[in-house]
Amino acid sequence: MKSKIFPIAVLLFLFQVTTLSAVYGQEKTEAQKKANDNLKPQEKLKELPKPEDISWAQNKKLGDQLFAIGSIYNGIHYYEAALVKNPKAIYLNQPLADGNFALRDYKTANKYYQSLVELDNEKHENLYALYQLALTNKYLGNYEKAKLTFEQFNQFAKSGTELDEFKKKAVREEAGCDLGIKLRDDKTFRETRVSHLDTNVNQPFTDYAPVIKDDRTLYFSAWVSDSVILKGKREKYSTFSRLYSSKRLGNTNNNTWTKAEPVKGEVNTLAYHVGNSTFTANSKTMYYTQCLQDDYQQMRCDIYKSFLGDSGWVAGIKLDAGINAEGATNTEPFLGKNEAGEDVLYFVSDRNKGKGMDLFYAKLNADGSLERAKELTAVNTTGDELTPFYDLQTNTLYFSSNGHVNIGGYDVFKTKCTGGQWSEPENLGLPVNSSADDMYFNWNQKEEYGFVVSNRPGGYGLKSETCCDDIYQVYRRKIYLAVKGTLLNADTANQLITNQPVTLFDEATGAVLKTYNSANGTYFFDLLPDKSYKLSAVKEDYFAAVQTFNTNGRENSDTLTFNLSLKKMEKNKAYTLNNIYYEFDKSDLTAASKSVLDTLYDILKDNPQIVIELSSHTDSKGSDKYNLDLSQKRAESCTNYLITEKGIAKERVTAKGYGETVPVAPNTKPDGKDDEEGRAKNRRTEFKIIN
């Protein structure tokens, strides 16, 4: 889908739908293109009839006329009225779907595309509607549904036709849906956050192209109203995009800015749309875009250069044809470096006909002149690449694209030049990107805060939740996590153990992360958010001290504390495993018993040098032989679980049944009655270290 873009926000709001509709005869007819001539010069928009006061045919005619002159928003009202008055005119779903899509009202467009697909569910002739249905689902963040619909499109679209290019796009869009699902479901802590700027900056229509002029000054562009007037036989916008500035209040993490004002000087030219500023290092030279809108609401833009005078920015000078290609749109300048480290001016142009908007750059000479522009082929695709920003601190180029795999419409990407080669563009992911359009990303010099422009839900748009672009502040919310503690001797009243290493593991992979030599009996490790860890202290002839924990879901800085206790091993000493239960008169393990044996498994895993005997004991009820056999079977049930289900080497575990031969308490009281408490103690499972 190609479009000529001035401020990208304005263009996206205005562009004509030119995708698969042409393939299926949905393009405007010559009659529609000339329909604007039927509007008399004296007619004003406010004098057009109310939709409810005229017939469905008159509503349709006015819808056709308004669409023909680019008045999509007004035309939609007449199409809607026509469809209500004549529900059989189902073909009106098409302009309603396309018109709402052009206005980026994805919810409403989705509804009409869904109707078109349902009407075509047998013949599958309107594959345009199917593709657009998938696209609107993606833009709404319904990734699973979108992916399924893209798959259906590729199933019904025949190969070897004009649909081949869209089949390729559908595959890329499917990959974008997969990426969107992955990023959406990843709950890892995200250091980068975004915050919607208030009405001191953002207005109800379109705000775009934020750039940090100096540490406290924000320049941006805004089109504060889309109201129109009828001038002659054509609609004209009554307001134009202008350059504004605002001052930051407070520290770098504060997103409060003063009420924006138009920049001083002469750059905000009458009858032209102005925007997209970038500055030289001394902030006294500005490059910006100036655009003229034609009678069909289309923009053509060129790049200008202005100097800061005593009373503001002087009238701009249009750059020569080496930058401003004749007949093309040339826009969105930004100063940076090329792969050779030379000063360049990056910008966007559609001079390569049929290839959409691409990134270009021109070398900036010491005298301020610019050499002839070259295409940045390393990052350009068959889609559109827009809004370049070059970070001088990290030598990273940021840009937006709908031609690389993305999770919405336009996503922000970054690439870095190493050894004269640009790296594969990397998607910035959430929350900088969304399922909608995300553009104009930039950082301040210390990468503490920056901006992104988006039409994601939550903005100040009046026509729909995704119609219009607002400026969001990007900032980094760093949190500092750590773990500390002491190393204690459990056998000597928890005295400190000194000169003993403590190791931090990645619990998920088992990899050693760091080792701390606890010289004074304490340890300390820095941690990362949303990770699982294991602490381990291993000392010869002691049970390993182990502590598992995680930092999942932590949003604030914190230091965790765990004291590790080392207990000396004693060979042939019996250690009782409490709560090992069996079915009555059986040797089968219960689920609760397996849970207790898991603690023994942890001991064996954390102390790989030990070999144990696992023994089972009974009380005195039953014959000696019966109890001996039963206890042996029960001990074997435990060892089999450790070996077969938990993976402990069989050489490390020996099963031994002692029956009633090794009691630890009386089975009967002195008067001969059963001692239930004593019998319970005798019915036990133990382990002892034998090697």
N, C-alpha and C positions, 0 to 999 in steps of 0.2 A: 504494500500500500504506500504509494509515494505522495508526497505533498511538498509544496514550497513553504519553507518555514522562516518566519521572522522571529517574533519571539515564538519559540516552539509552542508555548502555552496558547498564544493567540491562534497560531496555525492549526493546532490540534483541535481548537474549538471551532474553527471555521472550515476545515478542509472538506472538499467534495469527496464522497465515497467513490473510489475508482477501482475497487478490487475485482473479485469474481463477478460482480454485477455485470460487467461488460461482457463476460463470457456467456451469460444467460439472458442477454437482451434487456438488462435492467438499467442500462445507461439512459441518459436523457435523450429524448428525441429532438430533432431539429425544431419541431413545433414548440417544445418546452423551452428550448434555448431562446426562442424568439418571443416567448410569452410575455416577457417583461415589457415589450413594446405596446401591449394592450393596456398597460397601466397609464392612465392619463396624467400629464404633468401636474395637474392641480390636486390629484389624489394624495392625501396624506395618510400615513398608517393609521392614525387615530380615526380617520374617516372611513376606513374599510368596514364593511358590515360585520356585525357580530355573527359568529358561526351558527348560533341557534336561530337566527332570523332568516336564513336562506336555505335553499334546498341542498340535498346531498351533492347533486351535480355541480352546483355553484361553489360549494365548499371544496370539492375536488379541483375545480378549475382554478380557484384562488390558491389552493395548495400547490398546484403545478406552477403557477406564475411566481409565487414567492420562492419556491425551491429554485426556479430557473435563475433568479437574480441573487441567489445565495442567502436568502432570508429563511434559513432552515427552521429556526425557533418559531417564527410566526407561521410558517407554512404548516408545521406539525399540528397546530390547533385546528386548522381547517380540515386536514386529513382525518384527524380524530373525530371531528363532528360528522364528516361524510360517512365514516365507517359506522358510527352510532346510528345515523339515520338510515343507512343501507348496509346491514350486516352481511348481505350477500356479496358485497364488493370486496371480497377477501384479498384481492390483489393489492388493496391499500395497505395491507400489513407490510408490504415490501418498503415503500417510502417511509412508513412510520418506523420500521426497524432501522433502516439506513440513516434516517434523519436523526434519531435518538443516539445511534452509534456515533455519528459525526459530532454530536454535541456531548459525547462521552457520558451520556446517561445510560450506563451499562445495564442497570436493572430493567429499565423500560425497554431498551433494545432487545434484551434477552427474552422478554415476554413475547415480543412480536416475532422474533426469529423462531421461538419455540412454536408459535402458531403456524408459521410457514412450514416448518419441518413436519408438524403433525398433518398438515394438509397434503404434504408430499410424501407420506410414509409408505406409499406403494410403488410409485414410479421412480422416486429418487432423481428427479430432474433438476430440482433447485438445490444443487449442492453448495451453491453460494451461501444459502441460508444455514445449511448444516455447518459449514466452516465458521461462519460468523457466530452461530450459537455456541460452538466450542470456544471461540475466542472470548465472547462475553462471559462465559462461565469462568474462564481463566482469569479475566480481569476482575471478577467478583471474588476470586480466591477459592472457587469451587473446583479445586484441582482434579479430584478424582472423576467428577462428572465431565470436566473438560477433556481429560485424557481419553475417556471412553468415547466421547463424541468425535475427537480427532481421529481415533481409530476407525470409527464408522465412516468418516469422510474418506479416508484412504481405502476403505473396503469398497465403497461404491464408485469412487472416481476411477475412470478407466485410464490405463497407461497409454502413452503415445498420443496424448491430446494436449490442449492448452492448459490442462489441469496439472501437468507434471510438476511445474514449479510450485504449485500450491501443495502438492503431495509432499514435496521436500520440506516446505514450510511447516506442514502439519507434523512431520516427524520431529522437527526442531521444537515446535511448540509442545509436543508430548514430553520431550526431554526437559523442557522448562517446567512442566507440571510435576515431573518427578523431583526436580530440584526444589520446587516450591513446597512439596509435601515433606521432603527431607528437612528443609530449613524450618518449616512450621512446627514439625514434631520434635526438633532438637531443642531440649530445654536447658542446654548449657548456658551458663551465665554469659551475657553479652555486655562487654565493656562499653560499647558504643550505644548511645541513647539518642532519641530525637524528641524535640519539644516544639509544639506548634506556637509560633509567634502570635502575639495578640494584635488587636486592631490598630495599635500604633504603627504597625508595619502592614499587616494583611488587611485587605479590603474585600468586599463581597464579590468582586469579579476575578481578576487575574493579577497575581504578583509573581515575579520571576527574576532570574539573573542576579541573585545576591552576590556581592563581591566585597571583600574586606579591603577598604582603601588604606586604612591605617589601623592601629591597634584599637581605636575606639569609634571608627566611622564605618558605617555600612552604606554602600551604594546598592540600589536595586532598581528594578523597573516595574511599573504597574500600569495596568489598564483598568481604571476604576469603574468603568461603566461600559456596557455594550448597547446603550440606547442608540437608536437610529433615527435619521430623518430622511425624507424623500426629497432628493435634490434633482430636479429635472425628471428623468424617467428612471433614476437609479437610487437605491438606498445608499446613504453615506452614514458613517459613524459620527456621532455628535461629539465624542471625546476620543482622545488619542493616547497611546502609550507614552509615558514620560519617565525620565530619570528622577529618582528620589534619593534622599540621604537621611540617615538617622544616626544618633549617637548612642553608644552602649552605656548603660548605667551599672555601676558595681563592678564586681570582679569578672573573670573570664567565664565562670560557670553560670553567670547570671544571664538569663535570656530576656531581660527587660531593656527595651530600647525607647528612645524619645519618639514623640509623634513625628512621622516622616514629613519632609517638606520637599518640594521640587528643587533640584539643584540650581544654584545661581548661575546666571550667564545666559548664553544664547543657543545652547545645544538643543533645548526642547523646542524644536522648530514647529511653527504652525503648519497644520495640514499634513504632517508626517508623523508616523509612529517612531519613537526613539527608545532605545534600550541597549542592553548588553555591553556594559562598560568594563574596561580593563585598564590598568595603569602601569606606567614605567616605575622604576624603583624610587625615584624622587617624588612620585605622585603628582608631577606637574604636567604630564602628557597623558591624555586619555584617548583610547580607541573605543569606538562605539558603533552601533548600527542605526541606520536611518532607513525607513521603509515607506514606500508609497503603496497605497491600496487602490486597486482598480475598481471598476464598476460592478464586478462580480465577486467582491469581497476577497479577492486574491491579493497576496502581498508580493512585492519584489523589493529586495533589500540590498544595500551596499554598506561598506565599512568606511567610517570617517575618522578623522584625527583632529583633536582639539587641544588647546593649550590653556593652562590656568592663568587668567589675568587678574588684575586688581579687583574687579567686580564679578569674578566668576569665570566660567568656561566660555572662551570665545567661540564664535560660529565655526563649526567644523569644516574641514577640508576633505573632500572625497578622495580616497586613495586611487591610484592609477589602475589601468586595465590588467596589470600584472597580478593584482589582488582581486579587483572587482571585475570579474569576467562579464562581458557584455551579454545581456539577455538572461543572466542567471541570478539567483539569489545568493548573496554573499553576506554572512552574518556570524554572530557569536564569536568575536575575536577574544583571544586570551594570550598574553605574553608568557613565554617560557623558554625552554632549551630544546634543541634537537638532539639526535643520537650522537652528534659530534661535540655536544656541549656548547654549541653556538646559540646566541640569542635569536629567537624566532617569534613570529606572530602566528599562532594557531587560529584557524577559523573554520567555518562550515560553509559548504557550497553545493549546489546541485548542477554544476557546470557539466558533469558527465551525464549527459542525457540518458534517461532510462535506468540510471543506477541509484537514484535517490540522493539523499543528503550524505556527503562524505566529509572527512576531515582533511584539511590542507594545512600547509605551513609555508611561511616565507621567511628567509633569513633577514634579520634586522642588522643593518650595518651601523658602524660607529657614528656616522653622520646623521642617523635617523632614517635613512632611506631603506626601502624594502626591495629585496630581489623578487624575481618572478616566483609565484607560488608553485609548490609541488604537492602531489597527493600523498597522504600518509597511508600507503597501500598495506602496511603491516597490520593495521587494525580495521580497515574498511571492509564492509561486507556488502552483499546484495541488498541488505536492508538500509536503515538510516543510522548514521553516527552523528552525534550532536554534542553540544555544550562542553567543549574541552576545558580542562583546568590542569595547569602544571604546577606541581608542588616542588619548589626549588630546594627545600630542605632534604627531601628524599629522592629527588629526580624521578618522580612518578607522574605519569600522565593519567588523569581521570577523564572519563567521557561517558556519555549515555548512548545506548544502542538498543535497537529492536532486532538486530541481525545476528547477534550472539545469543546463546541459550540464556533465557531470562525467565523470571518468575512473574512478570507482569507484562506491561506494554513496553516502555523504555526502562531499562535498568542501568544503574551506574556500574562501570567497570574500571579497573586500573591495570596499567601495564608499565613496566620499567625497562629501560634500555641498558643492557649489559653487553659490553664488547661489540657495540654497534648494532645489536639486534634487540628488537622489542620483544618482551616476554609474551606468552599467551595471555590474552586479557582475562582477568579474574573478576568474577562477580562479587560485589561487596556484600551481598546477602542482606538478611534482616538485621536491624530495622531500617537501614538506609534505603533499601529497596522494599517495594511492596507489590501487591498484585496489580496496582495501577501504574501510572507513569511517574518515573523518578528521574530528575535531571538537575543540572547546574550544581553538582556537588563540589564543595571546596573546603579546605582547612585554613586556619590561620597559620602563621609561621611556626608556631610550636605544636601544631596539631592538637591544641587543647579544645578548640571549638570550631565549628564551621557551619555550613548550611546545605540544605538540599531542597529542591522544589518538587512538590508532588500534588497530584489530584486525589490522593487517598481519602477515604471517608474521614470526616472530622474537620474538614475545612470550612471556610465561610461562604462557599458557593450557594447561590440562591436557587438555581434551576434544578440541580440534582446533587446528590452527595459526592459525585465524582466529576462534576462538570468543569470545575475551575481549579487553577493552580494556586497554592499558597506556599509561603516560605516556612520551612522548619529549621530550627537550630539543631545542629548535631553536636554532641559533646561526649566526652569520655568520663564515665563514672567508674573510677578505679576503686577496687576494694583490696584490702591487705589482709590475707589470711595466714595464720601460722599455728603450729602446735608446739607445746613445750611440756616439760615435766621433769620428774626426778626418777632416778634408778635406785630401787630399794632392795634390801636383803630381807626376805620374809622370815628367815630363821633367826635373825638377830634383832628383833624388835624394830624392824624397818630402818636399820641404819643405812646410810648412803653407801652405794657402791661406786667407787671412783675408777678412773682409767679404764672404762669399759665402753666399747663401741655400741651405738644404737643405730639401726638401719631403717630407712624409710623406703617402702615398696609401693609400686603401683599395683593395687590389689587386683585390678582387672587383667593385667598382663603378667604380673609376677616380676616385672623388671625392677632392678634396684635403682632408686632415684638418687639418694644421697646417704652417706654414712657420717655420723657425728660422734667424735670421740668424747665421751662424757668424762672429762678429766676431773671435774669437781662434783660429779654425781648428777648433773643436769644435762638436758639436751634441748635443742631448738631447731625447727625446720620451717621454712616458708612453704606455703601451699598455694594451689590453684583452685579456682571455683569449680564446682560440679565434677569432682573426681573422688574416687574411692582409694583409700590408702590403708597400709598396714605398717605398724611399728613393730620392730623385733629387736630384742636384746638377747644375745646368745653367750653363755659363759660355760666353760667346761665343768661337767659334773652338776650342772643346774638345769632345771626345766627352763626352756626358753620363755621369756616374758613377751607376750604378743598382744597387740591391741589393734583392732580394725575400726575404721571410722570413715566418714565421707564429709564432703563439703557441699553436698547437693542442696540447691535452693537457697543458699546463703546470699543475701543481698547487701549485707553490711560488713565492714571490717570486724574481725574477731580473732582472738587467740584461744585455741582449745588447749585444755590441760589434761594430760593422762600420766599418772604415776605408774611406772612399771616395776613389778615385784618379781624378783628371782628367788626360786625355792630350790634348795639342794635336793638332788636325786639320791635315793637310798636303794642300793641293790637288794633285791629280795624282800623289800617292804611292800606289804599289801596296801593298795590304794583302792578304796571302795567306790564303785560307780552306783550312785543312788538312783532309785526309781527305774531299775530295769525289771519290767514286768513281762509275764508270759501268760498265755491262756491257761486256765486251770488244768493241771495235770498234763500240760503239753509243753513243747519246746519252741513253739512259734513265737517270733518277736512281735510285739505290738508296735504301732506307729510311734507311740510315746517313747518306747524303749529305743527305737532307731534314732530318735532325736538325741537321747542321752549318749548313745554310742558315737554320735557325730562329734561330741566333745572329745572323746578318746581319739577319734580320727584326727582332730585338730592337733592334739598332743603329739601323735605319731608323725604328722606332717611337719610340725614345727621343730621336732627333735628327731631328725632322720637317722641319728646314730644309735637309737635304742632298739632293743629287741625285748618283747614282753611275753609273759604268760598271762592269758586271760582265763580266769577260773570262775566256776559256778558252784554255789553251795546250797544245800537244802536244810530244812529242819529235820527232826527225827521221826516224823510221821512216815509210815510206810517201811518196807523192808530195806536193809542196807543195800542190797543189790539193786533194787528198784531206784532208790535215791541216787546211787552212784551212776546208773545208766541215764537217769533223767538229767542229772547235773552235767554229764558229759555232752549229751545232746544239746542242752541249753548253751553251754560254752561254745560248742561248734556252731550253733546258730549265730552267735555273736561274731566269731572269727570269720565265718562265711560272709556275713554282711560287710565286714571291713575289707575283706579280700575281693569279693566278686562285685560288690556294689560301689565301694569307695576306692578301690584300686591300690590298697596297701599290699606290698609284696608278701607272699605267704611265708617267706623265711623269717619275717619279723614278728609273726603272731602265732603263738601255740595255744591250743585249747586244752583245758584240763578240768575234768569234773571231779570234785572231792566228796560229793554226796553230803552226808551228815558228819563226816569224820573230823572236820575242823570247825567246831562251833566257836562263836565269839560271845555267846550268852547262854544261860540255862534255857533248856526247852521246857522244863517243868519247875514248878515252885517247890519249896521244901515239903509242902504237904501232899505232893504228888499231882496236884492239878496243873493243867496246861498253863504255861507262861507265854501268853500271846505276844507280849512285847519282846520276849527273848527269842521266840520262834521267828518273828518278823526280822530281827537282826541277823539271824542265821541264814534266812533265805536272801542271799546277796550275790552280787557279781563283783569281782575284783580284778585288778591287774597288778602285776609286779614286774619290775625291770629285772631281767635275768642275764642281760648282756649289754 
